[in-house]
Amino acid sequence: MTKKEFIAAVIKASKTACSVKCTEATLNSAFDIIKKQVKKGKKASYPGFGIFSLKKRKARKGRNPQTGEEIKIKASKSVGFKPSAGFKNYL
């Protein structure tokens, strides 16, 4: 689903007279808030949907699959998502 299709689906599901621009601005704001919360190391949760959180990976050793040479993998950050029980049951 593309962003354009997603916005159209939200408008259709909400059954409101909100414009495409209004809906897009609202969704962009919601996702920006989630990104800012996760970046701060806080959880962003939406009841019935799930929780977004920051995941930190420690530096570790790995292997180059082509040469077998040992390499250092830097520490990194990622986003984790844990679906709510209701969302899991829906699937």
Buried (B, 14 or more C-beta within 10 A) or exposed (E): EEEEEEBBEBBEEEEEEBEEEEBBEBBEEEEEEBEEBBEEEEBBBEEEEBBBBBEEEEEEEEEEEEEEEEEEEEEEEEEEEEBBEEEEEEE
